[in-house]
Amino acid sequence: MKKFLFVLLSMTCFLFACKQEENLGVDISTTAFDVKLNENNTLRADVTAELKSSSSYHIEYWETNNISTLHKTKPVIGAGVIHRTLIMLRPHTRYSCQLVYGDNFKTNIREFTTGAPPDEIGHVSILVDDMPRKLPGYLLIYLRKSPGYIYMLDTRGIPVWYEPVPEGVLVANYEAKTNRLYMITKPVQNDFNEVYTGRIIKVMNLWGNVILEKNLSELPEMTGRKAHHECRPLPNGDVLFVTTVDKKFDLRAFGGKEDEVVTGDGFAVMDLQGNIVRQWDCFETLSPIRDSKIMGIKKDWLHANSINYDSEGNYYMTFNRSSELWKIESTTGRVLYRIGKAGTVNIPSNGFAEGMHCANPRGVDEILVLDNARDHIHGTRALMYQVCPNYKKANLMLDSEIPKQYSTPNRGNVQLVDSDMLLFGSSVKGLILFTDRSKQAKIWRILSLPHIFYRAEYIPFIDY
């Protein structure tokens, strides 16, 4: 009888202890859980754990002294030894993390400390800070030089993510649905006639995994074309990028040769297998034999510098030399209208740009663009056109100018952050400005970067 009572008491204590562990969410199914700073990246940490059985799990991590920064990775199913990499970490910061799996079981908490970011990206300063509210989100920047980096800052200029790109980055854009970055890399450095071009199309995710890397010289469709200035994700995952286009014309009437090469512009679309699936060029719309100045600009006739698309899938391209914005029907390649001094749409004269850049559709036929300070009269401006295609007329919905001392004569971008805030990327000055939308923009914050950049893309939220 005593032996029976002893066994019964032991079982009761065991069950009670197990119940306590279950209620407390104590680790009962893992044999190992560890985290350490990534060997190759000071703003990433590597988690290793072992699950005894197949289970849904995620990782929670936070700044040790600030639980409000807690982030949960997306849940996945795993079994056996698992590896995850934690990203979007602040430099020189102590972090805590734990594995959460099954029915809310949690491992013991482990800690790690991030290091310093690379020197090339770690010296951003705030010149002006009069921001009326806290601004979440991130800024995507990249270094053209080789070796280079693509990186992200928080909106106060603190680096939170980076990836080395040995060949350098010409231009990049972020795709939120898949956490991928679409890039033209390996920029041409030493040839003046090709200085705006790059040799490689690359797609990778935030963990540094390369999905596509294609050397354009391997593609026969790219004969007579070079990638430059834009590389965007399309909704189906394809890569949309701007190209130069070489074509021969008889320019004897202008003092040239019978087979003179004119470099115009176009775009190409590449699938994620590296195949060119679509091409277009400007020569069906404009002909250089109607341009009396062609001999002086034949090596860079129109200089397209951006392409984007609206909710209907139609394209918008900007051309810097002529300061025009074109809308292109995606299914036919037909140019539906051109906005500019010599365009096909009537606009107010104060809507004429002197250095059109960076098409950013806000809706169908509503497009935000940057007007560089090329005429030295205005500062860099944000212009928004609302086009009525049936009447070939456009209204100027926004005209917001930053002071000339902060303006950029080329490159750069503008973006609507929200209903009352703009971001200006003043590339040549190495400045990122947050402003209101007034005629003479009120400066709310200025970040100063230690290098010239091409654009600064604001990303409001990253789900990782």
N, C-alpha and C positions, 0 to 999 in steps of 0.2 A: 504493500500500500504506500509506504514511504517513497519507494522507487518510482511508483506511478505519479505521485504528487510532485516529485522532483522533476520528472520529465515534462509534466504538464506545465509546471511553473517556468521551466526553461523555454518551452515553446511559446508560452505567453509573452515572456520577456523579449524573445527574438522577433515575434510578430509586432510587438509594440515598438521595438527599435526600428524595424523596417518601415512601419507606418509613419514613425517620426521622420525618417529619412525621406519618405515619399512626400510628406507634407512640407518638408523644408526644401524640397527640390535638390537634394544632395546627389552627387554623382554616384550611380550604382551600376552603370553600363559601360563606362570607359575605363581603359587600363592605362591611358596616357593622355596628357594634354599639356602642350607647351607652346610658347610664343617667343620669338626673338626678332630683333631688327634684321631686315633684309640685308644681305651682304653687299648688294649692288645698288641699293637705293635707300637713302637715309630717311625718306618719308613713306616707307612701307614696312610692314611687319609680316612675318610668316608664321602661320599657325599650323601645328601638327597635332593630331589627335587620333585615337583609335576607338572605334565603336565596335562593341562585341557583336552587335546585330544590326541589321538594316534599320535605319531610323531617319526621320526628318530632323534636320538640325539647322541652326544659324548661330552666328557669333555676335555677341554684344560687346562693344568697346566704347570707352569714354575717357576724357581727360580725367585723371585720377582726382584732381581737386575740383572738378566741375561736372557733376553727374548730369546736368542739363544737356551736355554735349553727347549723351549716349546715342549710338547708332547701331542699328540692327542690320546685318547683311541679309540678303534675300535667302529664304529657306530653300534647302535642297535635300535630297535623299542621299545617304551615304552609308557605307559599311566598311569595316576594316580600317586601315590607315588612311586618313584623309588629310589633305593639304589645302589651306586657303591663304590668300594674301589680303591683308588689310590695307586700304588705301585712303587718300584724302586726309592725311595726318599733318598736324602743324609741327614745325621744327622745334627742337629743344623742349619737348613736352613729354611729361610722364603720363603714360596711358595704362588703364586697367582693362582686362578683357576676360571673358569666360564663354564656354561653349554651352548652348542651350539646346536640348534635344528631347525627343519623345514627348512624354506628358509633362513638359515644363521642368525636366530635370536639368540641373546646372552643375557644371564642374566648379572646382575651386578657382578663384580669381588669380590670374597671372598678370604681371606688370612688365612694361618695357619702356624705354625712353628713346624718342626719335633724335636724330642728329641735325647737323647743319645742312641746308640746301647747297647745291653747287654755287660757287662764288659768282658765276655769270648771271644767276637769276635771284640772288639773295639780297640785293641792295636796292629795294624799292623804297622811296620816301614819300611822305604826304606833304605837299606844298600848301594846299588849302584844305581845310576841313570844316565846312559849315553845313554838313548834311542834316536835313531836317528830321530824319528818321533812320532807324537801323535798316541797313540794306543787306539782305541775304544774297547768296549766289556766288558765282565765280567768274573769273576773267581768263580766257584762253589766249595765250601769247606764244610766240615761237621765235627761234633764232635762225636767221638765214645762214650764218657762217657755218663752215664745216671744220671741226665737229660742232654740232649744235644741240639745242634742246627744244622740245615742245613742253609747255608747262602751264600751270594754272595758279592764279592768285585768288585769295578771298578779296572782297571789295575794299579792304583796307591795305591791300598790297602784300599780305603775308603769303609766301609760297606754301601750297598744300598738296601739290602733285607735280611730278615731272617725269619725263622719259628722255634719255639721251637718243639723239638721232645723228649717228656719226656723219652722214652725208649732208646734214643741214636741211632746213625746212623752208620752202619758198612760200607756201600758203597752206592753211589748214582750217577745217570746219568740224564742228562736233555734231554727232547724231545721237539724240537722247534715247531713242527707243532701244538701241543696241549698245549704248555706251561706247561707240566707235568714233575714231578720228579719221577723217579723210584728208589726205595730204598730197601735194606735189613736193617731192624732195630732190636732193642733189642739184641745187641751183647752179647754173652756169656762172662762174665767177669772173672769168678773165676776158671773155669775148664781148665787146661793147654792143655788137649787133644782136646778141642773144642774152643780154644781161638779165632780162626779165623771165627767162625760161628755166624749166627744170627737166630732169631726165627720167624720173621715177614716179609712178603713181603708187601710193602706199595707203593701206587701210589697217589700222590696229585698234585694239580696245584699251580701256583704261588700265589693264593689268600688264600691258606691254606685249600682248600676244598679237602677232602679225597675221591678218586675215588675207591680205593681198599685197604683193610687192612685184610690180611689173616694170621692167625697163622698157621704155617706149621705143627705143631703137630696134627692138626685136619684132615690132609690129609693122607689117607692110602698109597697113592703113595709115600709119603716121608718117609715111614718106612725104616730105614737103610740109610737114606740120611739126610744131613744138608746143608743149604744154606751158601755160603761163597764167599767173594771176588769180586763178580760181579753181577750186576742187570741192564740189559739194555732193552730199549724199542725196540721192533721189528716194522717194518713198518706198520703192521696191528694193532698195539696197544698192542699185547701180551707182556708178561714179560719173558725175557730170563735171567736165572741166573745159576751160577756155583754151583755145589753141591759136597759134599763128597759122596762116595759110599762105603758101607761096603759089603764085600763078603768073604765067607769062602773058604780056600784053605788048601790042605794037605802040610804042611811045615815040616814034620818029617825029610826030607832029610837035613834040615838046623838046626835041633835041636828043631823044634817047634812041635805043635800038629797036629793031623789029620784034625781038623776043626778050624784052626787058622783064626781069622778075619783080613783081610787086608783092610785098608781104602785107596781106590783109589779115582778117581774123575770122574765127568761127568757134565751134565747140564740138566736142566728141563725148560719147557716152560709152563707158566700159562696164561690163558685168563683173561680178566678183570672181570669175574664172579667168579674168584678164583678157577677155575678147572685146574688141570694138564693135558695138552693136548699132551705133548711130553717128552720123557726122553731118555738119552743116557749115556753110561759109557765107560771107557777106556779099560775094560778088554777083549773086542773082538780084540783089537789091540796089547796089551802087556799083558803078564802073569807074575805075581810075582814069579812063580815057576822057572822062568829063571833068576831071579835076585839073585845073591849070597849074597847080602847084605840085603836081605829082612827082616831078623829078627830084625835088628836094626832100620828099617824105616817102619815097617808094619803099624804103627799107622798114618803115613802120608807119603804114598809111593811116589807119584809124585808131590803133592802140586800144582794143577792148581791154577792160580791166576787171569786169565782174559779170557773173551770171547768177540768176536766181529764178524762182518759179512761184506761181500762185496756187491757190487751192484747186484750180481747174487744170493745172499741169502746164500752163503756158509759161514761156520763158521771158525774162527781162534782162537785157544786156546793156552795159554802159560802155561808152567809147570816149576816151579821155581827150584825144586830139580834137575831135569835132564837138565835144561836150554834148553828146546825145544819149538818150535812153531809148532803146528799141524794145517793143513787145513783139515776140515771135510765137506764132501758132505752133504748138509742139507737134501736132499730127502732120502738118504739111510743110513746115519751115517757112511759111509766108510771113513777112513782116507786116503786122497789123497797123502799127503806127510808130512814128519817131518823134520824140520830144526834144527840142533844141531850137537854136536860131534858124537853122535850115531844115527843120523837121516838118512833119505833116500834121501837127496838132497846134492849134492856136493857144498860146499861153501868155499871161501877163509878162511884160518885159522884165520885171524884177524877178521873174522865175527862170531867166536865162542863166545857165551855169557857165563858169569859166574853169572847167576842170572836173567834169562829171565823173563820179566814182561811187561804187558800192551800192548796187540796186538792192533794195530791201522791201519787197512787197508787204503791205499791211492788209491787203485784201485784193480782190480782183480789180484791176485798174486804179489802185491806190498804192503809190510807190514812194518810199522814202529814199532819198539819195544824198550823197555828200557833194558839196561844191567846194573844191579846194580853193585856197587863197592864191590862185595863180595870177590874177590880175593886179595883185598888190593894192587893190582899192578896198575890197571887202576882207574881212576875216573869213576863216572857214565857216561854211553855213550848212545847216540841215534844211533841205527842201523836200516838201511832200506834195506830190501831184495827185489830183483826183481827176481821172480822165473820163470823158463821155465819148466813147468811140464813135457812136452814131453821128455826132455833130462835130467830130474832130476838134474838140475843145477840151481844155483842162483848166481846172481851178488850182490855185496855189493854196493848199490847206495849212502849210507850215513854212515859215521862213525864220530860222533862228540862227543867230551869228555869234561866234565866240570872238573874244578880242584878238587882234592881229598878232600880239606877242605870243599867243598860245597856238597859232594856226599852223597848218602844214601845207606846203605848196604842192605836194604830191602824196601818193599813197593815202592811207588813212581810211576811216569809216565812221559812220554814224548809225546809231541803233536806238530804238525806243525801248527804254527799260520798263516803264509802265506808263500810265495815262498822262503823267505830268513830268516825266524825267527822261532826259536823253543822255546817251553815252557818246562822246567824241573820242575817236582814236586819232591823236595828232602825232602821226608816226615819226616824221622827221625831227620833231622836237622831243620825242620819247615821252610823251605825256598822254595820260588817260584822264578825261574830264567827265564829271557828272554834272549836269546842268538842268535848269528848268527849260521850258519850251518858249520862253518869251522872245521877242524880236531881238533884243540884245540880251543874250542868255546870261542868267545869273549863275555863277559858278558855285556849286555845292561841295565839290571835292576834286582835287587834282592829285593824281599819282604820277611820280616821276620815275621812269625806268632807266637803268644804266646803259641802254642800247636803243638804237633805232629798230622799230618793228614794222610789220606791214599792216596788220589790223589787230584790234582787241575785241574779241567776241564775248559778250555778256551771256552767261548761262545761269538762269534763275534758280535751277534746281537740278540735282543729279541723283537719280535713284540707282544706288549700287548695292 
